[in-house]
Amino acid sequence: MLQVPRLNDKCREDWNMKKLAITYNHKRGYCFTLPVEHAEALPLCAVQAVKKRSKIEFTTEELQQLNNRIREGVDTILHLSLIHI
C-alpha cells in the first residue's frame, strides 16, 4: 500500500503538478484527482478522465496495475480467511 503514496509523489514531481492527489473510490479503486482549472495540464498517459464536481479524476496504466495487485491481494486474504473459518 505504500506504493500508492509513492506513485503520487513521483507523478506530482514528474508532471510538475502540485495539486495532484490520489483518492480512493470503491468502484474505481485509487485514482488521481486534479482541480478542474488544471485540466488542460493532464498528462498524456491519463486514461479514463472523468469530471466530478470541481475535480478531474483519472488513472494511468501504472495505477491500474497497482489497483489490480491490491484487489488480488485482498481477494486472496478473503479466500484464505474463509478457508480457515
Stockholm file with secondary structure:
# STOCKHOLM 1.0

chainA/1-85         MLQVPRLNDKCREDWNMKKLAITYNHKRGYCFTLPVEHAEALPLCAVQAVKKRSKIEFTTEELQQLNNRIREGVDTILHLSLIHI
#=GR chainA/1-85 SS CTHHHHHHHHHHHHTTCTTCEEEEETTTEEEEEEEGGGGGGCCTTCEEEEEETTEEEEECHHHHHHHHHHHHHHHHHHHHHHHTC
#=GC SS_cons        CTHHHHHHHHHHHHTTCTTCEEEEETTTEEEEEEEGGGGGGCCTTCEEEEEETTEEEEECHHHHHHHHHHHHHHHHHHHHHHHTC
//
